[in-house]
Structure formats: C-alpha cells, structure tokens
Amino acid sequence: MKDNIKEQILAMKDEDIFLITYYAKKYREIITRKGKIDDTSKVRGLWTTPKGNLCFCYHDLDAETHNPYRTATNPLKIERLDV
C-alpha cells in the first residue's frame, strides 16, 4: 500500500491539485484535505522515518493558518483532481 501511495506522489507534477486522506494525530481521526505540491513542499518533500512511516509534506489549500504546510504520515489515499 505504501509503495503505491509513494508512486502516486512521485508521479505528481508541480501545482497538481489532489485530495489526501490520512490519520491525523491532532484530531485523532482520519481526515481528507485538498492540497498541492509547490516549491516549498518539494523542498520538504517525501521521506520515510526510522520507524518506517511514510511522510509527505504538502500545501493545504484549505488551511486557515499562517503556515499552510502539513505533513501527512502514512497516507491512506491520494487522488489527483482534474481542475
């Protein structure tokens, strides 16, 4: 599953809009957010933690905070949107 998600993320182009679903510790529930990849999120990127968790930094398009960047840990699903 992680390999499939990783492949989907790596196949995305700059400014692609997508929906990403993952378990958010902050809310203690599975959430879905609309995001995109931009220059800042590309620098922060995609990585695997020493514990084997897949992490992905993205620009949250619905963010209502000063910092719109989020990290999805072990994304369950990612779906590119045609806009």
Summary of the structure (lengths in Angstrom):
residues: 83
radius of gyration: 11.9
end to end distance: 26.2
largest distance: 36.2
contacts: 202
relative contact order: 0.30
helix: 19%
strand: 43%
